[in-house]
Amino acid sequence: MAFARINDIVLHYDLAGPSDGPALVFVNSLGTDARIWDETVRHFTGRYRCLTYDKRGHGLSDTPTGDYSLDDHLDDLEGLLDRTGCRRAVLVGVSVGGLIAQGLALRSPERLAGLVLCDTASRIGDTRFWDARMSTVTSGGMASIADGIMERWFSPGFRQARPDDMAGWRNLLLRTDPRGYVGTCATLRDTDLTGAVGNIDLATLVIAGDADLATPPDVVRACADAIPGARFEVMAGVGHIPSIEQPDALAAEISRFLKELGHG
């Protein structure tokens, strides 16, 4: 385990792979932590310097009070990139992690070599949706949303075939600090990059799970269509978090993109 104080909060992170390898950085989704990437990252640590971390309010990182803005997450990520020496990284993000990736590509494109955006969009949900979610969690805790979130995260096939894994990932959600969850819901409520993503000037791969109920494929495709030159791929039999359901297939998609990009 490694920890760093960035912007007056402690962030938990992990670095794996050769210190001189090209950088890959992974940003997790709402209600999860860096462990969602483990089975995907293992494909890359022989050649790449891989950084995973728990964003604020999640995992072993600190949980500041109040709402979190997109800029808060970007400041954290940039500070962590500086601390770990990750330069010209390919940034891989899922859900709100993909929104953070888009934000960094717009703010500091010189830091990045490319983007992989999984099950995300330039605008996810709307104000009414997120206000209702925040109210539910504030009053009822994480258990009040757990069953519904499992249906949105995972495909029917995964839920039926892997009940023990489902129980474990449900536990991960339940152990998320409600304050951190609600703070990051505010990020999603308040962030709309729809009018900006056309200015992203980086090679970009956009991936959607065909069984994703949180960001359905047509929503993800619209994001891809708005980013100049982005490639869009659909993963069959996958819900909202492909790194959990099909980590090997996701790694293969990322590997093809890295080869095309010439990154490593």
Contacts in CASP RR format, 6 or more apart in sequence:
PFRMAT RR
TARGET T0000
AUTHOR 0000-0000-0000
METHOD contacts of the structure
MODEL  1
MAFARINDIVLHYDLAGPSDGPALVFVNSLGTDARIWDETVRHFTGRYRC
LTYDKRGHGLSDTPTGDYSLDDHLDDLEGLLDRTGCRRAVLVGVSVGGLI
AQGLALRSPERLAGLVLCDTASRIGDTRFWDARMSTVTSGGMASIADGIM
ERWFSPGFRQARPDDMAGWRNLLLRTDPRGYVGTCATLRDTDLTGAVGNI
DLATLVIAGDADLATPPDVVRACADAIPGARFEVMAGVGHIPSIEQPDAL
AAEISRFLKELGHG
1 12 0 8 1.000
1 14 0 8 1.000
1 60 0 8 1.000
2 12 0 8 1.000
2 13 0 8 1.000
2 14 0 8 1.000
2 15 0 8 1.000
3 10 0 8 1.000
3 11 0 8 1.000
3 12 0 8 1.000
3 13 0 8 1.000
3 60 0 8 1.000
4 10 0 8 1.000
4 11 0 8 1.000
4 13 0 8 1.000
4 80 0 8 1.000
4 83 0 8 1.000
4 84 0 8 1.000
5 11 0 8 1.000
6 75 0 8 1.000
6 76 0 8 1.000
6 79 0 8 1.000
6 80 0 8 1.000
6 83 0 8 1.000
7 72 0 8 1.000
7 75 0 8 1.000
7 76 0 8 1.000
7 79 0 8 1.000
9 56 0 8 1.000
9 61 0 8 1.000
9 62 0 8 1.000
9 64 0 8 1.000
9 76 0 8 1.000
10 61 0 8 1.000
10 62 0 8 1.000
11 53 0 8 1.000
11 54 0 8 1.000
11 55 0 8 1.000
11 56 0 8 1.000
11 61 0 8 1.000
11 62 0 8 1.000
11 76 0 8 1.000
11 80 0 8 1.000
12 33 0 8 1.000
12 34 0 8 1.000
12 53 0 8 1.000
12 54 0 8 1.000
12 59 0 8 1.000
12 60 0 8 1.000
12 61 0 8 1.000
13 34 0 8 1.000
13 51 0 8 1.000
13 52 0 8 1.000
13 53 0 8 1.000
13 54 0 8 1.000
13 80 0 8 1.000
13 84 0 8 1.000
14 34 0 8 1.000
14 51 0 8 1.000
14 52 0 8 1.000
14 53 0 8 1.000
15 49 0 8 1.000
15 50 0 8 1.000
15 51 0 8 1.000
15 84 0 8 1.000
16 41 0 8 1.000
16 45 0 8 1.000
16 49 0 8 1.000
16 50 0 8 1.000
17 44 0 8 1.000
17 45 0 8 1.000
17 46 0 8 1.000
17 47 0 8 1.000
17 48 0 8 1.000
17 49 0 8 1.000
17 50 0 8 1.000
18 46 0 8 1.000
18 47 0 8 1.000
18 48 0 8 1.000
18 49 0 8 1.000
19 49 0 8 1.000
20 49 0 8 1.000
21 47 0 8 1.000
21 48 0 8 1.000
21 49 0 8 1.000
21 264 0 8 1.000
22 47 0 8 1.000
22 48 0 8 1.000
22 49 0 8 1.000
22 88 0 8 1.000
22 89 0 8 1.000
22 90 0 8 1.000
22 113 0 8 1.000
22 263 0 8 1.000
22 264 0 8 1.000
23 48 0 8 1.000
23 49 0 8 1.000
23 50 0 8 1.000
23 51 0 8 1.000
23 85 0 8 1.000
23 86 0 8 1.000
23 87 0 8 1.000
23 88 0 8 1.000
23 89 0 8 1.000
23 90 0 8 1.000
24 41 0 8 1.000
24 44 0 8 1.000
24 48 0 8 1.000
24 49 0 8 1.000
24 50 0 8 1.000
24 51 0 8 1.000
24 89 0 8 1.000
24 90 0 8 1.000
24 92 0 8 1.000
24 254 0 8 1.000
25 50 0 8 1.000
25 51 0 8 1.000
25 52 0 8 1.000
25 77 0 8 1.000
25 81 0 8 1.000
25 86 0 8 1.000
25 89 0 8 1.000
25 90 0 8 1.000
25 91 0 8 1.000
25 92 0 8 1.000
26 34 0 8 1.000
26 37 0 8 1.000
26 40 0 8 1.000
26 41 0 8 1.000
26 50 0 8 1.000
26 51 0 8 1.000
26 52 0 8 1.000
26 92 0 8 1.000
26 93 0 8 1.000
27 53 0 8 1.000
27 55 0 8 1.000
27 77 0 8 1.000
27 91 0 8 1.000
27 92 0 8 1.000
27 93 0 8 1.000
27 94 0 8 1.000
27 97 0 8 1.000
27 98 0 8 1.000
27 100 0 8 1.000
27 101 0 8 1.000
28 34 0 8 1.000
28 36 0 8 1.000
28 37 0 8 1.000
28 52 0 8 1.000
28 54 0 8 1.000
28 55 0 8 1.000
28 58 0 8 1.000
28 93 0 8 1.000
28 94 0 8 1.000
28 97 0 8 1.000
29 36 0 8 1.000
29 94 0 8 1.000
29 95 0 8 1.000
29 96 0 8 1.000
29 97 0 8 1.000
29 119 0 8 1.000
29 240 0 8 1.000
29 241 0 8 1.000
30 95 0 8 1.000
30 96 0 8 1.000
30 181 0 8 1.000
30 184 0 8 1.000
30 185 0 8 1.000
30 188 0 8 1.000
31 58 0 8 1.000
31 172 0 8 1.000
31 173 0 8 1.000
31 176 0 8 1.000
31 181 0 8 1.000
31 184 0 8 1.000
32 58 0 8 1.000
32 172 0 8 1.000
32 173 0 8 1.000
32 176 0 8 1.000
32 241 0 8 1.000
33 54 0 8 1.000
33 58 0 8 1.000
33 59 0 8 1.000
33 60 0 8 1.000
33 172 0 8 1.000
34 52 0 8 1.000
34 53 0 8 1.000
34 54 0 8 1.000
34 59 0 8 1.000
35 172 0 8 1.000
36 94 0 8 1.000
36 241 0 8 1.000
36 243 0 8 1.000
36 244 0 8 1.000
37 52 0 8 1.000
37 92 0 8 1.000
37 243 0 8 1.000
39 243 0 8 1.000
39 244 0 8 1.000
39 247 0 8 1.000
39 248 0 8 1.000
40 243 0 8 1.000
40 247 0 8 1.000
40 250 0 8 1.000
40 251 0 8 1.000
40 254 0 8 1.000
41 50 0 8 1.000
41 52 0 8 1.000
43 247 0 8 1.000
43 248 0 8 1.000
43 251 0 8 1.000
43 255 0 8 1.000
44 50 0 8 1.000
44 251 0 8 1.000
44 254 0 8 1.000
44 255 0 8 1.000
47 264 0 8 1.000
48 264 0 8 1.000
49 86 0 8 1.000
51 80 0 8 1.000
51 81 0 8 1.000
51 84 0 8 1.000
51 86 0 8 1.000
51 89 0 8 1.000
53 61 0 8 1.000
53 80 0 8 1.000
54 60 0 8 1.000
54 61 0 8 1.000
55 61 0 8 1.000
55 73 0 8 1.000
55 76 0 8 1.000
55 77 0 8 1.000
55 97 0 8 1.000
55 100 0 8 1.000
55 184 0 8 1.000
56 62 0 8 1.000
56 63 0 8 1.000
56 64 0 8 1.000
56 68 0 8 1.000
56 72 0 8 1.000
56 73 0 8 1.000
56 76 0 8 1.000
56 180 0 8 1.000
56 184 0 8 1.000
57 63 0 8 1.000
57 64 0 8 1.000
57 68 0 8 1.000
57 176 0 8 1.000
57 177 0 8 1.000
57 179 0 8 1.000
57 180 0 8 1.000
57 181 0 8 1.000
57 183 0 8 1.000
57 184 0 8 1.000
58 176 0 8 1.000
58 177 0 8 1.000
58 180 0 8 1.000
58 181 0 8 1.000
58 184 0 8 1.000
59 175 0 8 1.000
59 176 0 8 1.000
59 177 0 8 1.000
63 177 0 8 1.000
63 179 0 8 1.000
63 180 0 8 1.000
64 72 0 8 1.000
65 179 0 8 1.000
66 179 0 8 1.000
66 182 0 8 1.000
66 183 0 8 1.000
66 186 0 8 1.000
67 182 0 8 1.000
67 183 0 8 1.000
67 186 0 8 1.000
67 187 0 8 1.000
67 190 0 8 1.000
68 180 0 8 1.000
68 183 0 8 1.000
68 184 0 8 1.000
68 186 0 8 1.000
68 187 0 8 1.000
69 186 0 8 1.000
69 187 0 8 1.000
69 190 0 8 1.000
69 191 0 8 1.000
70 99 0 8 1.000
70 100 0 8 1.000
70 103 0 8 1.000
70 187 0 8 1.000
70 190 0 8 1.000
70 191 0 8 1.000
72 187 0 8 1.000
73 100 0 8 1.000
73 187 0 8 1.000
74 100 0 8 1.000
74 103 0 8 1.000
74 104 0 8 1.000
74 107 0 8 1.000
74 108 0 8 1.000
77 100 0 8 1.000
77 104 0 8 1.000
78 104 0 8 1.000
78 108 0 8 1.000
78 111 0 8 1.000
80 86 0 8 1.000
81 87 0 8 1.000
81 89 0 8 1.000
81 111 0 8 1.000
87 111 0 8 1.000
88 111 0 8 1.000
88 112 0 8 1.000
88 113 0 8 1.000
89 111 0 8 1.000
89 112 0 8 1.000
89 113 0 8 1.000
89 114 0 8 1.000
90 112 0 8 1.000
90 113 0 8 1.000
90 114 0 8 1.000
90 115 0 8 1.000
90 116 0 8 1.000
90 257 0 8 1.000
90 258 0 8 1.000
90 261 0 8 1.000
90 263 0 8 1.000
91 101 0 8 1.000
91 104 0 8 1.000
91 105 0 8 1.000
91 112 0 8 1.000
91 114 0 8 1.000
91 115 0 8 1.000
91 116 0 8 1.000
92 101 0 8 1.000
92 115 0 8 1.000
92 116 0 8 1.000
92 118 0 8 1.000
92 254 0 8 1.000
93 100 0 8 1.000
93 101 0 8 1.000
93 116 0 8 1.000
93 117 0 8 1.000
93 118 0 8 1.000
93 120 0 8 1.000
94 118 0 8 1.000
94 119 0 8 1.000
94 120 0 8 1.000
94 240 0 8 1.000
94 241 0 8 1.000
94 242 0 8 1.000
94 243 0 8 1.000
95 118 0 8 1.000
95 119 0 8 1.000
95 120 0 8 1.000
95 124 0 8 1.000
95 214 0 8 1.000
95 215 0 8 1.000
95 240 0 8 1.000
95 241 0 8 1.000
96 120 0 8 1.000
96 124 0 8 1.000
96 184 0 8 1.000
96 187 0 8 1.000
96 188 0 8 1.000
97 120 0 8 1.000
98 117 0 8 1.000
98 118 0 8 1.000
98 120 0 8 1.000
99 120 0 8 1.000
99 121 0 8 1.000
99 122 0 8 1.000
99 124 0 8 1.000
99 187 0 8 1.000
99 188 0 8 1.000
99 191 0 8 1.000
99 193 0 8 1.000
101 115 0 8 1.000
101 116 0 8 1.000
101 117 0 8 1.000
101 120 0 8 1.000
102 115 0 8 1.000
102 117 0 8 1.000
102 120 0 8 1.000
102 122 0 8 1.000
102 193 0 8 1.000
102 197 0 8 1.000
102 200 0 8 1.000
103 193 0 8 1.000
104 111 0 8 1.000
104 112 0 8 1.000
105 112 0 8 1.000
105 114 0 8 1.000
105 115 0 8 1.000
105 200 0 8 1.000
105 202 0 8 1.000
105 204 0 8 1.000
106 193 0 8 1.000
106 196 0 8 1.000
106 197 0 8 1.000
106 199 0 8 1.000
106 200 0 8 1.000
109 200 0 8 1.000
109 201 0 8 1.000
109 202 0 8 1.000
112 202 0 8 1.000
113 202 0 8 1.000
113 203 0 8 1.000
113 261 0 8 1.000
113 263 0 8 1.000
114 202 0 8 1.000
114 203 0 8 1.000
114 204 0 8 1.000
114 261 0 8 1.000
114 263 0 8 1.000
115 200 0 8 1.000
115 202 0 8 1.000
115 203 0 8 1.000
115 204 0 8 1.000
115 205 0 8 1.000
116 204 0 8 1.000
116 205 0 8 1.000
116 207 0 8 1.000
116 253 0 8 1.000
116 254 0 8 1.000
116 257 0 8 1.000
117 204 0 8 1.000
117 205 0 8 1.000
117 206 0 8 1.000
117 207 0 8 1.000
117 220 0 8 1.000
117 223 0 8 1.000
117 224 0 8 1.000
118 206 0 8 1.000
118 207 0 8 1.000
118 208 0 8 1.000
118 241 0 8 1.000
118 242 0 8 1.000
118 243 0 8 1.000
118 250 0 8 1.000
119 207 0 8 1.000
119 208 0 8 1.000
119 209 0 8 1.000
119 212 0 8 1.000
119 214 0 8 1.000
119 215 0 8 1.000
119 220 0 8 1.000
119 239 0 8 1.000
119 240 0 8 1.000
119 241 0 8 1.000
119 242 0 8 1.000
120 206 0 8 1.000
120 215 0 8 1.000
120 220 0 8 1.000
120 223 0 8 1.000
121 215 0 8 1.000
121 219 0 8 1.000
121 220 0 8 1.000
121 222 0 8 1.000
121 223 0 8 1.000
122 192 0 8 1.000
122 193 0 8 1.000
122 194 0 8 1.000
122 195 0 8 1.000
122 196 0 8 1.000
122 197 0 8 1.000
122 222 0 8 1.000
122 223 0 8 1.000
122 226 0 8 1.000
123 191 0 8 1.000
123 192 0 8 1.000
123 193 0 8 1.000
123 194 0 8 1.000
124 188 0 8 1.000
124 214 0 8 1.000
124 215 0 8 1.000
124 219 0 8 1.000
125 188 0 8 1.000
126 189 0 8 1.000
127 189 0 8 1.000
129 189 0 8 1.000
130 185 0 8 1.000
130 186 0 8 1.000
130 188 0 8 1.000
130 189 0 8 1.000
131 189 0 8 1.000
133 145 0 8 1.000
133 185 0 8 1.000
134 182 0 8 1.000
134 183 0 8 1.000
134 185 0 8 1.000
134 186 0 8 1.000
134 189 0 8 1.000
136 144 0 8 1.000
136 145 0 8 1.000
137 144 0 8 1.000
137 145 0 8 1.000
137 178 0 8 1.000
137 181 0 8 1.000
137 182 0 8 1.000
137 185 0 8 1.000
138 178 0 8 1.000
138 182 0 8 1.000
141 178 0 8 1.000
142 173 0 8 1.000
142 174 0 8 1.000
142 175 0 8 1.000
142 176 0 8 1.000
142 178 0 8 1.000
142 181 0 8 1.000
143 174 0 8 1.000
146 170 0 8 1.000
146 173 0 8 1.000
146 174 0 8 1.000
149 173 0 8 1.000
150 159 0 8 1.000
150 166 0 8 1.000
150 169 0 8 1.000
150 170 0 8 1.000
150 173 0 8 1.000
151 159 0 8 1.000
151 213 0 8 1.000
152 212 0 8 1.000
152 213 0 8 1.000
152 214 0 8 1.000
152 240 0 8 1.000
153 169 0 8 1.000
153 214 0 8 1.000
153 239 0 8 1.000
153 240 0 8 1.000
153 241 0 8 1.000
153 244 0 8 1.000
154 166 0 8 1.000
154 169 0 8 1.000
154 239 0 8 1.000
154 240 0 8 1.000
154 241 0 8 1.000
154 244 0 8 1.000
154 245 0 8 1.000
155 211 0 8 1.000
155 237 0 8 1.000
155 238 0 8 1.000
155 239 0 8 1.000
155 245 0 8 1.000
156 211 0 8 1.000
157 211 0 8 1.000
157 237 0 8 1.000
158 165 0 8 1.000
158 166 0 8 1.000
158 237 0 8 1.000
158 239 0 8 1.000
158 245 0 8 1.000
159 166 0 8 1.000
165 244 0 8 1.000
169 244 0 8 1.000
194 226 0 8 1.000
195 226 0 8 1.000
197 223 0 8 1.000
197 226 0 8 1.000
197 227 0 8 1.000
198 226 0 8 1.000
198 227 0 8 1.000
198 228 0 8 1.000
200 227 0 8 1.000
200 228 0 8 1.000
201 228 0 8 1.000
203 229 0 8 1.000
203 257 0 8 1.000
203 260 0 8 1.000
203 261 0 8 1.000
204 224 0 8 1.000
204 227 0 8 1.000
204 229 0 8 1.000
204 230 0 8 1.000
204 231 0 8 1.000
205 230 0 8 1.000
205 231 0 8 1.000
205 233 0 8 1.000
205 253 0 8 1.000
205 254 0 8 1.000
205 257 0 8 1.000
206 220 0 8 1.000
206 221 0 8 1.000
206 223 0 8 1.000
206 224 0 8 1.000
206 227 0 8 1.000
206 230 0 8 1.000
206 231 0 8 1.000
206 232 0 8 1.000
206 233 0 8 1.000
207 220 0 8 1.000
207 232 0 8 1.000
207 233 0 8 1.000
207 234 0 8 1.000
207 235 0 8 1.000
207 242 0 8 1.000
207 250 0 8 1.000
207 253 0 8 1.000
208 215 0 8 1.000
208 216 0 8 1.000
208 217 0 8 1.000
208 220 0 8 1.000
208 221 0 8 1.000
208 232 0 8 1.000
208 233 0 8 1.000
208 234 0 8 1.000
208 235 0 8 1.000
209 217 0 8 1.000
209 220 0 8 1.000
209 234 0 8 1.000
209 235 0 8 1.000
209 236 0 8 1.000
209 237 0 8 1.000
209 238 0 8 1.000
209 239 0 8 1.000
209 240 0 8 1.000
209 242 0 8 1.000
210 217 0 8 1.000
210 234 0 8 1.000
210 235 0 8 1.000
210 236 0 8 1.000
210 237 0 8 1.000
210 238 0 8 1.000
210 239 0 8 1.000
211 237 0 8 1.000
211 238 0 8 1.000
211 239 0 8 1.000
212 220 0 8 1.000
212 238 0 8 1.000
212 239 0 8 1.000
212 240 0 8 1.000
213 239 0 8 1.000
213 240 0 8 1.000
214 240 0 8 1.000
215 240 0 8 1.000
217 234 0 8 1.000
220 232 0 8 1.000
221 232 0 8 1.000
224 230 0 8 1.000
224 231 0 8 1.000
224 232 0 8 1.000
225 232 0 8 1.000
231 257 0 8 1.000
233 253 0 8 1.000
235 242 0 8 1.000
235 246 0 8 1.000
235 249 0 8 1.000
235 250 0 8 1.000
235 253 0 8 1.000
237 245 0 8 1.000
237 246 0 8 1.000
238 245 0 8 1.000
238 246 0 8 1.000
238 249 0 8 1.000
239 245 0 8 1.000
242 249 0 8 1.000
242 250 0 8 1.000
243 250 0 8 1.000
258 264 0 8 1.000
END
